[in-house]
Amino acid sequence: MLTSRPIEVDGRFLGVAISDAAAWRFVATDPVVDDIDGARFPNPAEAARVARLVERRNRHVPEPR
């Protein structure tokens, strides 16, 4: 049975952490966190922590022209 947890940062839905046999896999739904799409974490809290860091890092990156 799969279990999932939404990952939201400051009201912004960034993705979902989905459990598998050994870890939680992050599935990005917002392009700002595409860097960690598919990354595995020990728990949803760690996925949210890293998603927050990536979102903050990428928040002010200008769009490519």
C-alpha positions as CSV (number, residue, x, y, z in Angstrom):
1,M,0.0,0.0,0.0
2,L,1.3,3.4,-1.0
3,T,1.1,6.3,1.4
4,S,1.5,9.9,0.3
5,R,2.0,13.3,2.0
6,P,1.6,16.7,0.4
7,I,4.6,18.9,0.6
8,E,3.7,22.6,1.0
9,V,5.9,25.6,1.9
10,D,4.4,28.9,2.9
11,G,1.0,27.9,1.3
12,R,2.7,26.9,-2.0
13,F,2.1,23.2,-3.0
14,L,5.4,21.9,-4.2
15,G,4.9,18.2,-4.5
16,V,4.2,14.9,-2.8
17,A,6.2,12.5,-0.7
18,I,5.3,8.9,-1.6
19,S,6.3,6.0,0.5
20,D,8.0,2.9,-1.0
21,A,9.7,-0.1,0.6
22,A,12.7,1.7,1.9
23,A,12.1,5.5,1.8
24,W,9.9,8.4,0.7
25,R,10.2,9.6,-2.9
26,F,9.6,13.2,-3.7
27,V,7.4,14.0,-6.8
28,A,7.6,17.6,-7.7
29,T,4.5,19.4,-8.9
30,D,6.0,22.8,-9.0
31,P,8.9,23.6,-11.4
32,V,10.7,25.5,-8.7
33,V,11.7,22.2,-7.0
34,D,12.3,20.1,-10.1
35,D,15.9,19.7,-8.9
36,I,14.8,17.2,-6.3
37,D,12.1,15.4,-8.3
38,G,12.6,11.7,-7.6
39,A,14.9,12.2,-4.7
40,R,14.5,9.8,-1.7
41,F,14.2,10.8,1.9
42,P,13.9,9.0,5.2
43,N,10.6,10.7,6.0
44,P,8.2,13.3,4.8
45,A,9.5,15.9,7.2
46,E,13.0,15.7,5.6
47,A,11.5,15.9,2.1
48,A,9.6,19.1,3.2
49,R,12.8,20.5,4.8
50,V,14.8,20.0,1.6
51,A,12.0,21.3,-0.6
52,R,11.8,24.5,1.5
53,L,15.6,25.0,1.0
54,V,15.4,24.4,-2.8
55,E,12.3,26.6,-3.1
56,R,14.1,29.5,-1.3
57,R,17.2,29.0,-3.3
58,N,15.3,29.1,-6.6
59,R,12.6,31.7,-5.6
60,H,14.5,34.7,-6.9
61,V,16.2,33.1,-10.0
62,P,15.1,35.1,-13.0
63,E,13.3,33.3,-15.8
64,P,15.4,32.5,-18.8
65,R,14.7,34.6,-21.8
